[in-house]
Amino acid sequence: MKRFDFHLENVLRWRRTLADVRRAEALACANSVAEAERELELLRAAEMQAARDLTMQPNGASLAAGSAFLEKFRSRIAEGVKKVETARTVLNAATAKVVEADRNAKLLEKMKQTRLVEWSADCDRELEAFAAETFLNRR
C-alpha cells in the first residue's frame, strides 16, 4: 500500500494562509470602523458640551462666536460620518474577501477529504484481497 498523497496539498496550504491573511485584514478594517465610530461619538459629545456652554453665556458676542464654533463642529461631524461610512464599506469588501477565501479553502479541504475516503477504501480492498489470498494459500 502506498501512503496517502494529496496532490493539491501546497495549494490547500496556500489557500488556508490566504484565508488567514484575509481574516487579519478584515479584523484591521473592523478596528478602523470602531475607531472612526469612537471619534464620531467624541465629536458629538464635544458638540453637545459646547452647545450647553454656549447657553450659559447669553450675550450677543459669545452667541455669534459660539454659533460659528458649532458650525465647525457640524462640519467635522459630517466628515466623521463620511469616514465611518467609508470604513464600513471597506469592511464589507474585506468580509466578502474572507468569505470567498474560506470557501476556496473549504473546497480543497473537501476534495482532500473525499480523496482520503477513496484512498482508505482502496487500502481496505487491497488489505482484504491480501488477507483472502493469504488465507487461501495457507490451506
Backbone torsions as a table, in degrees:
resi	resn	phi	psi	omega
1	MET	NA	134.5	176.2
2	LYS	-91.4	155.5	-177.5
3	ARG	-73.2	160.4	-179.8
4	PHE	-71.1	133.2	179.4
5	ASP	-140.2	117.4	177.2
6	PHE	-96.5	114.5	-173.0
7	HIS	-69.9	-11.8	178.2
8	LEU	-106.5	23.3	-177.1
9	GLU	-60.3	-40.5	178.9
10	ASN	-65.3	-39.3	178.2
11	VAL	-65.8	-42.1	178.5
12	LEU	-61.3	-45.2	179.0
13	ARG	-61.7	-42.1	179.3
14	TRP	-64.2	-41.8	-179.6
15	ARG	-68.6	-34.9	175.0
16	ARG	-64.3	-42.4	178.7
17	THR	-63.5	-42.8	178.2
18	LEU	-61.7	-41.3	177.8
19	ALA	-62.7	-40.2	177.6
20	ASP	-64.1	-40.7	178.6
21	VAL	-64.1	-43.4	179.1
22	ARG	-62.8	-38.7	177.1
23	ARG	-63.1	-41.5	178.8
24	ALA	-64.1	-40.1	177.5
25	GLU	-63.7	-42.5	179.5
26	ALA	-65.0	-38.0	177.4
27	LEU	-64.1	-41.7	177.4
28	ALA	-62.9	-39.4	177.8
29	CYS	-66.1	-39.8	178.1
30	ALA	-63.9	-39.6	176.4
31	ASN	-64.5	-37.3	178.0
32	SER	-64.7	-41.3	177.5
33	VAL	-62.9	-45.7	-179.7
34	ALA	-61.5	-41.3	179.5
35	GLU	-65.8	-42.7	179.4
36	ALA	-64.1	-40.0	178.2
37	GLU	-66.8	-37.6	178.0
38	ARG	-64.0	-44.5	178.1
39	GLU	-62.1	-40.4	179.3
40	LEU	-64.3	-42.9	178.3
41	GLU	-63.6	-39.3	177.3
42	LEU	-63.5	-40.9	177.6
43	LEU	-63.4	-43.3	179.6
44	ARG	-64.4	-40.6	178.5
45	ALA	-64.9	-41.6	178.4
46	ALA	-64.6	-37.7	177.7
47	GLU	-64.5	-43.2	179.5
48	MET	-62.3	-42.4	179.3
49	GLN	-64.4	-41.7	179.0
50	ALA	-64.0	-39.1	178.2
51	ALA	-65.4	-40.6	177.3
52	ARG	-63.5	-43.7	179.4
53	ASP	-64.0	-34.9	179.9
54	LEU	-64.7	-37.8	-178.9
55	THR	-73.1	-15.8	178.7
56	MET	-76.0	-22.9	-177.5
57	GLN	-120.1	86.1	-172.6
58	PRO	-84.9	35.6	175.0
59	ASN	-93.7	162.4	-172.0
60	GLY	-62.8	-43.6	-177.2
61	ALA	-66.4	-44.4	-179.4
62	SER	-69.1	-32.5	177.4
63	LEU	-66.9	-40.7	179.0
64	ALA	-66.4	-45.2	179.4
65	ALA	-66.1	-40.7	179.7
66	GLY	-66.0	-35.9	178.4
67	SER	-65.0	-44.2	177.5
68	ALA	-63.5	-39.3	178.8
69	PHE	-63.4	-42.9	179.5
70	LEU	-66.4	-33.6	176.2
71	GLU	-63.5	-40.3	176.1
72	LYS	-61.1	-42.6	178.2
73	PHE	-60.8	-43.0	-179.1
74	ARG	-62.8	-38.7	177.8
75	SER	-68.7	-38.4	177.0
76	ARG	-66.5	-36.0	177.5
77	ILE	-67.2	-40.7	177.6
78	ALA	-61.9	-40.6	175.8
79	GLU	-63.8	-39.1	178.1
80	GLY	-64.1	-39.8	177.6
81	VAL	-63.6	-42.9	177.6
82	LYS	-62.2	-40.3	179.3
83	LYS	-63.3	-41.4	178.3
84	VAL	-64.3	-44.3	179.9
85	GLU	-62.8	-42.1	177.9
86	THR	-63.4	-43.8	179.3
87	ALA	-63.1	-38.7	177.8
88	ARG	-67.0	-37.9	177.4
89	THR	-63.0	-44.0	178.3
90	VAL	-63.9	-39.4	178.0
91	LEU	-63.8	-41.8	178.0
92	ASN	-62.2	-41.0	177.8
93	ALA	-65.6	-41.2	178.9
94	ALA	-65.6	-38.0	178.0
95	THR	-64.4	-40.6	177.4
96	ALA	-62.4	-38.5	177.7
97	LYS	-66.4	-36.4	177.1
98	VAL	-63.8	-45.2	-179.8
99	VAL	-60.9	-44.2	-179.7
100	GLU	-65.3	-43.4	180.0
101	ALA	-64.7	-40.8	177.0
102	ASP	-64.3	-40.2	179.5
103	ARG	-62.2	-43.6	179.5
104	ASN	-65.0	-41.4	179.0
105	ALA	-66.4	-42.9	-179.6
106	LYS	-65.8	-33.2	177.1
107	LEU	-60.7	-47.1	179.4
108	LEU	-68.4	-36.7	176.8
109	GLU	-62.7	-39.0	177.7
110	LYS	-66.1	-40.4	176.6
111	MET	-62.2	-41.4	179.3
112	LYS	-64.2	-43.3	180.0
113	GLN	-63.2	-42.2	178.0
114	THR	-62.4	-44.3	178.9
115	ARG	-63.8	-36.8	178.1
116	LEU	-66.0	-40.5	177.7
117	VAL	-64.3	-43.5	177.8
118	GLU	-62.8	-43.6	179.4
119	TRP	-62.1	-42.6	179.9
120	SER	-62.7	-42.1	178.3
121	ALA	-64.6	-41.5	177.1
122	ASP	-61.7	-43.0	178.5
123	CYS	-63.4	-41.8	179.1
124	ASP	-62.7	-42.7	178.5
125	ARG	-64.0	-43.0	179.6
126	GLU	-63.8	-42.3	178.5
127	LEU	-65.9	-40.0	178.7
128	GLU	-65.4	-41.8	178.1
129	ALA	-64.5	-41.0	178.5
130	PHE	-64.6	-41.5	179.4
131	ALA	-65.2	-41.2	179.3
132	ALA	-66.4	-40.4	179.0
133	GLU	-65.5	-41.5	178.5
134	THR	-64.6	-41.2	179.0
135	PHE	-63.0	-42.8	-178.8
136	LEU	-68.9	-35.4	179.2
137	ASN	-73.0	-20.8	-178.9
138	ARG	-74.8	-26.5	-177.5
139	ARG	-76.4	NA	NA
